[in-house]
């Protein structure tokens, strides 16, 4: 249109993705941002001081829109002009509910959208003209502080994500190692014990990560994603680390126990089965003990007829763990 190439798309939606109608133009830029209505989550994290939204100085515009950006100086410069803000208002008045500049394109989007029910208040050509006008307001520089060749905020975020990822990887490795070599007789007791260290460590790390991640309008997303990932990594690290320390540092002699098999069952996952025997307890535990065994031992075990000889050590942290087991048939 008038020498300007523009694009549009209608998406009918799916089970997990809403429908939308969007119009966009090519617009190379040194920064990016997104405008939308402020939701309750954005408002909550703004009040908590985690997310910091830039203000244009136009109180009406600042009330109407929530600005998400990692290039603050660039976005502030772009929205500084009253003509720019009025052009965005006109696009929204035409039925669009999202406006964004991603460094490559400038876009107006309405979601959800149904051609049978919804209408666009502005003609397509009018939206294109507004978008074209806005491309002329794009600053040439982003104005970001940079460290190690990347924006400072991205470096801080990468550091936090790497630490969280290392905790998850170490936790998974330690848990698998502990369950294979130092299987605790009562794993839940070890897990509960580890929480005494995991919970304070997780709280300290969460506070530190918030300090590093806060200060941007999209900080709440990073904080939430990192916290949810930490809820996996830290408990795994604590549980696996406790199992490994409990067994690897245990120098006590092995003690063998005779336990009668009182029950057996298996669980099935997508690609494998896990086999378990219920046995009498040598520690006086009501209801006995339950241990995971190999398929061979499971197959040989006869309920109320077989005796399982179990070798255990007391554990450096006080959690009895299994060193070996075998079936002994009773007459």
VENLIN-V920539 format. One record per run of one state. SS is the DSSP state (alpha for helix, beta for strand, coil for the rest). FROM is the first residue (numbers start at 1). LEN is the number of residues. Records with the same first field share a line. If there is no record, write none. Layout:
SS=FROM-LEN  FROM-LEN
This chain:
coil=1-6  12-8  27-6  37-3  49-10  65-1  70-2  79-3  94-4  102-3  112-12  136-10  148-2  182-2  185-2  214-5  249-6  269-4  280-9  294-1  301-5  314-7  330-2
beta=7-5  20-7  33-4  66-4  98-4  105-7  146-2  150-2  184-1  255-14  273-7  289-5  306-8  321-9
alpha=40-9  59-6  72-7  82-12  124-12  152-30  187-27  219-30  295-6
